Structures are given as structure tokens and as C-alpha cells.
Amino acid sequence: MRAERVYFYADSLEPIRLEGILEMPEDRPRPPACILCHPHPIGGGSMHVPLLETMSETLSARGWACLRFNFRGVGRSGGVSTGGLREVEDVEGAYAFLSERDDVEAEDISLVGWSFGSWVGLRWAVKGGRCRRAALVGPPMVGFDFFTFLEREDAAIPEECLLVAGDRDQFSDTDKLRRLAERMGADLHVLPGADHFLFGREREVAEVVAEHWAAR
């Protein structure tokens, strides 16, 4: 696995440069790629949170090119956080960056989002039908609307969807989570004893996603 710091621009009218880290697997030409979206910056979310670092390491070891990046206003990324209003443009920029490279498979790009990142990431993933797989970790069912944009006529739900959440998640709602899984045709994996922050469960979560995708 080799990692490089990269920069690209959000898909917005104003030039907002975003920083990221691209981890490439060894000895696999043109691997499938995955975009990783971090939790809310107001709670310290960034591309450096342990869960995303572990996820990137695990998926890269399984043959994926992984791009984790800082949303606008976080770390060395330009712009100002909009609380999710325009961060979808950042994910679009990440997709454009990957799809323009000749060392990844542009037709096989997936997404992993954690918490706030799952909400922003899914809003991007259902646009245009370009996302092959989506894994939503700890989707915050309390305070965030995951359903309205799924009801749009042009919503293109990815072929393979996975929801992962702890049974003690402070920001979840079991009924809404099951409804979301049903609406997306997604598999639901519940982690016993885990809360929203998943401290100490990072490797377990990453393996759940990697095994699920490998089995398809």
C-alpha cells in the first residue's frame, strides 16, 4: 500500500481546494476506488479520525484505491463548512478527481460515509447512478433526513448498500434505520454493545464492510 497527499477542487462555482490522502493497493493495476467521507467537523470530524484511517488501510489491503479527504473548512481544505448544505459538491469533486485518473477503474467507484459523512455521501451517491456501492456507518437517523432525497424520481440507489450501526447508537432510531435499509434494499449489520462513536471497534467495522463487498 502506498499513500500520497493529494489536492483537488470541489464542484462549485468558487474555487475551493480540498486536501485528501489517496491510498493505493500494491500490485493491482487500475483497482476499484472508494471515497471515504468523515463525520461532522463540529465534533472534530476529519479525514484523520481513526475509523476512516482503519477503513482506508483495510480496503487498500483488499485491493481498493481509497480516497479520504477533508470537507471544506476542515484541515487544509479551503472554504467554510456549510453544515452539509454544499458538502455534496466536495464529494462530487472527489469523484471527478478519481474518475480522471488513469490508474483507477473509473467505472467502479464506491463510497463509505460515517455519521454526517454518510448523510452527505448518500445524497451524492443517489445522483447520476455513478456509485456502485455505498456503506453507511452510524447514519444519524435523529436530526438528519435520509428519506426525502431517496423519494426523488431520479434517485439512483447504488447496486449494493450496507448499513452498519451499534445497538447503543445515541443518534440512531431503530425503526427509522430499518425503514432506511428497506427503502435502499440494503443489508443491515448491527454491532452489539457499540455506540455512535465506535471507539475500539474500528477494525471490526472495517472488516464488516470489506467482507460484505468481497462477498458480492
C-alpha positions as CSV (number, residue, x, y, z in Angstrom):
1,M,0.0,0.0,0.0
2,R,1.3,3.4,-0.9
3,A,-0.2,6.7,0.2
4,E,0.1,10.2,-1.2
5,R,-1.4,13.6,-0.2
6,V,-3.5,15.0,-3.0
7,Y,-5.4,18.1,-3.7
8,F,-8.5,18.6,-5.9
9,Y,-11.3,21.1,-6.2
10,A,-14.9,21.0,-5.1
11,D,-17.5,21.0,-7.9
12,S,-18.6,24.6,-7.1
13,L,-18.7,28.0,-8.7
14,E,-16.0,29.3,-6.4
15,P,-12.6,27.6,-6.5
16,I,-12.4,25.5,-3.2
17,R,-9.3,23.4,-3.0
18,L,-9.7,20.3,-0.9
19,E,-6.9,18.1,0.6
20,G,-7.0,14.4,0.7
21,I,-5.0,11.2,1.1
22,L,-5.1,8.6,-1.6
23,E,-4.0,5.1,-0.6
24,M,-3.3,2.7,-3.5
25,P,-3.0,-1.1,-3.2
26,E,0.2,-2.8,-4.2
27,D,0.4,-4.9,-7.4
28,R,-3.1,-4.2,-8.7
29,P,-3.4,-2.1,-11.8
30,R,-6.5,0.0,-12.2
31,P,-8.2,-1.0,-8.9
32,P,-11.7,-0.1,-8.0
33,A,-11.9,3.0,-5.9
34,C,-13.7,4.2,-2.8
35,I,-14.5,7.7,-1.5
36,L,-14.4,8.0,2.3
37,C,-16.5,10.8,4.0
38,H,-15.8,11.9,7.6
39,P,-18.1,12.9,10.5
40,H,-19.3,16.4,11.3
41,P,-16.4,18.9,11.8
42,I,-18.2,20.5,14.7
43,G,-17.5,17.3,16.6
44,G,-13.9,17.1,15.4
45,G,-14.6,15.1,12.3
46,S,-11.8,15.0,9.7
47,M,-10.1,12.5,7.3
48,H,-7.8,11.6,10.2
49,V,-10.4,10.0,12.5
50,P,-9.2,6.5,13.4
51,L,-12.2,4.8,11.9
52,L,-11.6,6.2,8.4
53,E,-7.8,5.6,8.7
54,T,-8.5,2.0,9.6
55,M,-11.2,1.7,6.8
56,S,-8.8,3.0,4.2
57,E,-6.0,0.7,5.4
58,T,-8.2,-2.3,5.4
59,L,-9.8,-1.7,2.0
60,S,-6.5,-0.9,0.4
61,A,-5.1,-4.2,1.6
62,R,-8.1,-5.8,-0.1
63,G,-7.3,-4.2,-3.4
64,W,-9.1,-0.9,-3.3
65,A,-7.9,2.6,-4.0
66,C,-9.1,4.7,-1.1
67,L,-9.5,8.5,-1.1
68,R,-10.3,10.1,2.2
69,F,-10.5,13.9,2.2
70,N,-11.3,16.9,4.4
71,F,-14.6,18.6,3.6
72,R,-14.5,22.3,3.0
73,G,-13.3,24.3,6.1
74,V,-11.6,21.3,7.7
75,G,-7.8,21.0,8.0
76,R,-6.0,22.4,4.9
77,S,-9.2,22.3,2.8
78,G,-10.3,25.8,1.7
79,G,-13.7,27.3,2.1
80,V,-16.1,27.3,5.1
81,S,-18.2,24.4,6.4
82,T,-21.8,24.7,5.5
83,G,-23.1,22.0,7.8
84,G,-23.9,19.7,4.9
85,L,-25.6,22.2,2.7
86,R,-22.9,22.2,0.0
87,E,-20.6,19.5,1.0
88,V,-22.1,17.3,-1.7
89,E,-20.1,19.4,-4.1
90,D,-16.9,18.3,-2.2
91,V,-17.9,14.6,-2.8
92,E,-18.5,15.4,-6.5
93,G,-15.0,16.9,-6.6
94,A,-13.6,13.7,-5.1
95,Y,-15.4,11.6,-7.7
96,A,-14.1,13.8,-10.5
97,F,-10.6,13.5,-9.2
98,L,-10.7,9.7,-9.1
99,S,-12.6,9.3,-12.4
100,E,-10.0,11.4,-14.3
101,R,-7.0,9.3,-13.1
102,D,-5.8,6.5,-15.4
103,D,-4.6,4.3,-12.5
104,V,-8.0,3.5,-11.1
105,E,-11.1,1.9,-12.5
106,A,-13.3,5.0,-13.2
107,E,-16.4,2.8,-13.7
108,D,-16.1,1.2,-10.3
109,I,-16.3,3.8,-7.6
110,S,-17.9,3.3,-4.3
111,L,-18.5,5.3,-1.1
112,V,-18.1,4.8,2.7
113,G,-19.6,7.5,4.9
114,W,-19.5,7.7,8.7
115,S,-22.2,9.7,10.6
116,F,-22.5,13.1,9.0
117,G,-20.4,11.7,6.1
118,S,-23.0,9.0,5.5
119,W,-25.7,11.7,5.1
120,V,-23.6,13.9,2.7
121,G,-22.3,10.8,0.9
122,L,-25.6,9.2,0.3
123,R,-27.0,12.5,-1.1
124,W,-24.2,12.4,-3.7
125,A,-24.5,8.6,-4.3
126,V,-28.1,8.7,-5.4
127,K,-27.3,11.4,-8.1
128,G,-26.4,10.2,-11.5
129,G,-26.1,6.4,-10.9
130,R,-22.3,6.6,-10.7
131,C,-21.8,5.0,-7.3
132,R,-21.5,1.2,-7.4
133,R,-21.6,0.5,-3.7
134,A,-22.4,2.5,-0.6
135,A,-21.7,1.7,3.1
136,L,-23.2,4.0,5.6
137,V,-21.7,3.7,9.1
138,G,-23.6,5.1,12.0
139,P,-26.1,7.1,9.9
140,P,-27.6,9.7,12.3
141,M,-31.2,9.0,12.0
142,V,-32.1,11.6,14.6
143,G,-31.8,15.1,13.3
144,F,-31.0,14.3,9.7
145,D,-33.5,13.5,6.9
146,F,-32.4,10.4,4.9
147,F,-35.7,9.9,3.2
148,T,-36.7,12.9,1.2
149,F,-33.9,12.8,-1.4
150,L,-34.5,9.0,-1.8
151,E,-38.0,9.7,-2.9
152,R,-37.0,11.8,-5.9
153,E,-37.9,10.2,-9.2
154,D,-34.4,10.5,-10.4
155,A,-32.8,8.9,-7.3
156,A,-30.4,6.2,-8.3
157,I,-29.7,3.9,-5.3
158,P,-26.4,2.1,-5.6
159,E,-26.4,-1.6,-6.6
160,E,-25.0,-2.7,-3.2
161,C,-25.8,-0.9,0.0
162,L,-24.8,-1.7,3.6
163,L,-25.8,0.0,6.8
164,V,-23.7,-0.5,9.9
165,A,-24.7,0.8,13.4
166,G,-24.3,0.0,17.0
167,D,-27.3,-1.1,19.1
168,R,-26.4,1.7,21.6
169,D,-26.0,4.4,19.0
170,Q,-27.1,7.7,20.6
171,F,-28.1,9.3,17.3
172,S,-29.9,6.3,15.8
173,D,-33.5,5.2,15.7
174,T,-34.1,1.5,15.2
175,D,-37.4,1.9,13.3
176,K,-36.0,4.6,11.0
177,L,-32.8,2.6,10.5
178,R,-34.8,-0.5,9.4
179,R,-37.0,1.6,7.2
180,L,-33.9,3.1,5.5
181,A,-32.4,-0.3,4.9
182,E,-35.7,-1.5,3.4
183,R,-36.0,1.6,1.2
184,M,-32.4,1.2,-0.1
185,G,-32.6,-2.6,-0.4
186,A,-29.6,-2.6,1.9
187,D,-28.2,-5.2,4.3
188,L,-28.2,-4.0,7.9
189,H,-25.4,-5.0,10.3
190,V,-25.9,-4.2,14.0
191,L,-22.9,-4.2,16.3
192,P,-23.8,-5.4,19.8
193,G,-22.7,-3.1,22.6
194,A,-21.4,-0.4,20.2
195,D,-22.4,3.3,20.4
196,H,-22.3,6.0,17.8
197,F,-18.6,6.7,18.2
198,L,-17.4,3.1,17.8
199,F,-14.2,3.6,19.9
200,G,-12.3,0.4,19.8
201,R,-14.5,-1.1,17.1
202,E,-12.8,0.5,14.1
203,R,-11.2,-2.7,12.8
204,E,-14.4,-4.7,13.3
205,V,-16.4,-2.1,11.3
206,A,-13.8,-2.0,8.5
207,E,-13.8,-5.8,8.3
208,V,-17.6,-5.9,8.1
209,V,-17.5,-3.5,5.1
210,A,-14.6,-5.3,3.4
211,E,-16.2,-8.8,3.8
212,H,-19.6,-7.6,2.6
213,W,-18.1,-6.1,-0.5
214,A,-15.8,-9.1,-1.1
215,A,-18.8,-11.5,-0.9
216,R,-20.7,-9.7,-3.7
